[in-house]
Amino acid sequence: SGAGKTTLLDVIAGRKYHGKTGGTLVVNGVNYASMASRRRAFGYVLQDDSTLPSFLTVKEAIRFSADLRLPAHTSRLEKEAKVMKVISQLGLQKVCDSLIGTVGSTGISGGERRRVSIGMELVVEPKVLLLDEPTSGLDASAALQVVNVLTELVKRRECLVISTIHQPRPDIYSSFGRVLMLCNGFVVYEGP
């Protein structure tokens, strides 16, 4: 806690407006110098799922994100295909017509809520998906399922995944390809 994980993600995503930042951000040879270019190319999943629209179904929430964020020339059929692809990728088929609900009331589980948050970003096909503590608040099984979904995205080369995590279990930690360890805002390790 307090190491600077979320701040680092905010800087990478172009969401940090206070303080001084510098450097060059290059992903696969493409320079993302402007904040606008980062916002177009990067998806950002916050740690808190409380902003999910509780009154929508899983499918409606992901479709809503697609309607708002995909280019205007994207046809209804293309949007629907993208929504169904994301639902399948995230293993949400069984709950796609279920109301999201609110935390602590009727609705989908915490792990499903987290996957819906991820789906709302994935539907726009970001080049880089940033996630702030995606396993936080989840039980061991749901946390592992979320990490497995993210690992598969990388293996299929659908997007690059950058995630913060706090005290991961060994099975989750071992699934990461590269690790950057922070302590009080300083890098203490970076590598495999």
C-alpha positions in Angstrom: 0.0 0.0 0.0 1.2 3.5 -0.8 4.0 2.3 -3.2 2.7 4.3 -6.1 0.9 1.5 -8.1 -2.2 3.5 -9.0 -0.3 6.7 -9.6 2.0 4.8 -12.1 -1.1 3.5 -14.0 -2.7 6.9 -14.0 0.5 8.4 -15.5 0.7 5.6 -18.2 -3.0 6.1 -19.0 -2.7 9.9 -19.3 -5.1 10.4 -16.4 -2.6 12.2 -14.1 -3.2 15.9 -14.2 -1.3 17.0 -11.0 2.4 17.0 -10.4 5.3 16.7 -12.8 5.6 13.7 -15.2 8.1 13.1 -18.0 9.4 10.5 -20.3 8.4 8.7 -23.5 5.8 6.0 -23.7 6.4 3.6 -26.6 4.3 0.4 -27.1 5.3 -1.9 -29.9 7.2 0.9 -31.6 4.3 3.4 -31.5 5.0 6.6 -29.5 2.0 7.6 -27.3 3.2 11.1 -26.5 -0.2 12.8 -26.3 -2.7 12.2 -23.6 -5.5 11.9 -26.3 -3.6 9.1 -28.1 -3.3 7.2 -24.9 -6.9 7.5 -24.0 -7.9 6.2 -27.5 -5.5 3.2 -27.4 -5.6 2.3 -23.7 -8.4 0.7 -21.7 -8.5 1.4 -18.0 -10.3 -0.8 -15.4 -10.6 0.8 -12.0 -10.3 -1.1 -8.8 -13.8 -0.1 -7.7 -16.8 -1.7 -9.5 -19.3 0.6 -7.8 -19.8 2.6 -11.0 -21.3 -0.3 -12.9 -24.8 0.4 -14.0 -26.7 -1.9 -11.6 -30.0 -1.6 -13.5 -28.6 -3.1 -16.7 -27.9 -6.7 -17.6 -24.4 -7.8 -18.3 -25.0 -7.8 -22.0 -26.7 -4.3 -21.9 -23.8 -2.8 -19.9 -21.1 -4.1 -22.4 -23.3 -3.0 -25.3 -23.8 0.5 -23.8 -20.0 0.8 -23.6 -19.7 -0.2 -27.2 -22.4 2.2 -28.3 -20.7 5.1 -26.6 -17.1 4.4 -27.5 -16.9 2.6 -30.8 -16.6 4.7 -33.9 -19.9 6.0 -35.3 -19.4 4.0 -38.6 -19.4 0.7 -36.7 -22.6 -1.1 -37.7 -25.1 -2.5 -35.2 -24.2 -6.0 -36.3 -20.5 -5.4 -35.8 -21.2 -4.0 -32.3 -23.3 -7.0 -31.4 -20.6 -9.4 -32.6 -18.0 -7.6 -30.5 -20.2 -7.7 -27.4 -20.9 -11.4 -27.8 -17.1 -12.1 -28.4 -16.3 -10.3 -25.1 -19.0 -12.1 -23.2 -17.6 -15.4 -24.4 -14.0 -14.4 -23.8 -14.8 -13.5 -20.2 -17.0 -16.6 -19.5 -20.1 -14.5 -18.9 -22.5 -16.5 -21.1 -24.5 -17.9 -18.2 -25.2 -14.4 -16.7 -25.3 -12.3 -19.8 -29.1 -11.6 -19.3 -28.8 -11.2 -15.5 -29.0 -7.8 -13.9 -25.7 -6.5 -12.5 -27.3 -5.4 -9.3 -25.4 -3.7 -6.4 -22.7 -5.0 -4.1 -24.3 -6.9 -1.2 -27.7 -7.3 -2.9 -29.1 -9.5 -5.6 -27.2 -9.5 -8.8 -24.1 -11.1 -10.2 -21.1 -12.2 -8.1 -18.1 -10.1 -7.3 -15.9 -12.0 -9.8 -18.6 -11.6 -12.5 -18.8 -7.8 -11.7 -15.1 -7.5 -12.2 -15.2 -9.3 -15.5 -18.1 -7.0 -16.7 -15.8 -4.0 -15.9 -13.1 -5.6 -17.9 -15.6 -6.4 -20.7 -16.7 -2.8 -20.9 -13.1 -1.9 -21.8 -12.3 -4.9 -24.0 -15.3 -4.2 -26.3 -13.5 -1.2 -27.8 -10.4 -3.4 -28.5 -7.7 -1.5 -26.7 -4.1 -2.0 -27.6 -3.2 -1.9 -23.9 -5.5 -2.8 -21.0 -4.6 -1.3 -17.7 -6.1 -2.7 -14.5 -5.9 -1.4 -11.0 -5.8 -4.3 -8.6 -8.3 -6.5 -10.6 -8.2 -9.3 -7.9 -8.9 -7.0 -5.0 -11.9 -8.0 -2.9 -12.3 -11.3 -4.8 -12.2 -14.8 -3.3 -9.3 -17.1 -4.4 -11.3 -18.8 -7.1 -12.7 -15.6 -8.6 -9.3 -13.9 -8.5 -7.6 -16.8 -10.3 -10.4 -16.8 -12.9 -9.9 -13.1 -13.6 -6.1 -13.6 -13.9 -6.6 -16.6 -16.2 -8.8 -14.5 -18.5 -6.2 -11.7 -18.6 -3.4 -14.2 -19.3 -5.3 -15.7 -22.2 -5.8 -12.2 -23.7 -2.0 -11.8 -23.8 -1.4 -15.3 -25.1 -3.8 -14.7 -28.0 -2.0 -11.3 -28.6 -5.3 -9.5 -28.3 -3.8 -6.8 -26.2 -1.0 -6.0 -23.8 -2.1 -6.2 -20.1 -0.6 -4.0 -17.4 -2.0 -4.7 -13.9 -1.2 -3.6 -10.4 -1.6 -6.1 -7.7 -1.1 -6.1 -3.9 0.3 -9.2 -2.2 -0.7 -11.8 -4.8 -0.9 -15.5 -4.1 1.9 -17.6 -5.5 -0.2 -19.1 -8.3 -1.4 -15.7 -9.4 2.1 -14.2 -9.1 3.6 -16.9 -11.3 1.2 -16.2 -14.1 2.8 -12.7 -14.8 5.3 -12.5 -17.6 7.2 -9.5 -16.2 7.1 -7.8 -12.9 7.9 -4.2 -11.7 8.1 -4.0 -7.9 7.6 -0.6 -6.3 8.4 0.5 -2.8 7.6 4.1 -1.7 7.5 5.2 -5.4 10.8 3.7 -6.3 11.5 0.6 -8.5 13.1 -2.1 -6.4 12.9 -4.9 -9.1 12.0 -5.1 -12.8 12.2 -8.3 -14.8 10.8 -11.8 -15.3 
